[in-house]
Amino acid sequence: MNAVKIKKEIHDFIDQADSRFLQLVYSMVKSERDQELFSRYTDEDMKLRASASLADVKAGRTSKLEDFKQEIDHWKKQRSTQ
């Protein structure tokens, strides 16, 4: 089966799917996308990011976990109203 036929069959199936199945598919797709985004970083990129993070910690440029969670909640609320 070629890619066009597979895509059409998947689209047709999704149109008929229940919310449980849609959540499963969504989780799979999101996981794959996140993995692709993560794999774009080279080992050197990751080392540089880790070094920068350690420098921030040593310089005191950190947030408490509870403050960070509040910032994320605030960000999510802003995004949902856009």
C-alpha positions in Angstrom: 0.0 0.0 0.0 1.4 3.4 -0.9 1.7 6.4 1.4 -1.3 8.2 -0.2 -3.6 5.2 0.4 -2.3 4.7 3.9 -2.9 8.4 4.8 -6.4 8.2 3.4 -7.2 5.1 5.4 -5.8 6.6 8.6 -7.8 9.8 8.0 -11.0 7.7 7.5 -10.3 5.7 10.6 -9.7 8.8 12.7 -12.9 10.3 11.5 -14.7 7.3 13.0 -12.5 6.9 16.2 -13.6 7.4 19.8 -11.9 9.7 22.2 -9.8 6.9 23.8 -8.3 5.9 20.5 -7.7 9.6 19.5 -5.8 10.1 22.8 -3.6 7.1 22.1 -2.9 8.3 18.5 -2.2 11.8 19.8 0.2 10.5 22.4 2.1 8.5 19.8 2.3 11.4 17.4 3.4 13.9 20.1 6.0 11.5 21.3 7.4 11.0 17.8 7.4 14.8 17.2 9.1 15.5 20.5 11.8 12.8 19.7 12.4 14.4 16.4 12.8 17.8 18.0 15.2 16.4 20.6 17.3 14.5 18.0 18.1 17.7 16.2 20.6 18.6 18.9 24.1 17.4 18.5 26.1 16.1 21.4 28.0 19.4 21.4 24.7 21.3 21.6 23.7 19.3 24.6 27.0 19.8 26.4 26.8 23.6 25.8 23.3 23.7 27.2 24.3 21.7 30.2 27.3 24.0 30.8 25.0 27.0 30.5 22.6 25.5 33.0 25.3 24.8 35.5 26.6 28.3 35.1 23.1 29.7 35.8 22.8 27.5 39.0 26.2 28.7 40.2 25.3 32.3 39.6 22.0 31.9 41.4 19.8 32.4 38.4 17.3 29.7 39.3 13.7 29.5 40.3 12.0 27.5 43.0 10.0 24.5 41.6 6.7 26.0 42.9 7.4 29.3 41.2 8.3 27.5 38.0 5.0 25.6 38.1 3.1 28.8 38.6 4.9 30.4 35.6 3.9 27.4 33.5 0.3 27.6 34.6 0.2 31.3 33.8 1.8 30.6 30.3 -0.8 27.9 29.6 -3.7 30.2 30.5 -2.3 32.9 28.2 -1.9 30.4 25.3 -5.5 29.1 25.8 -6.9 32.6 25.4 -5.1 33.4 22.2 
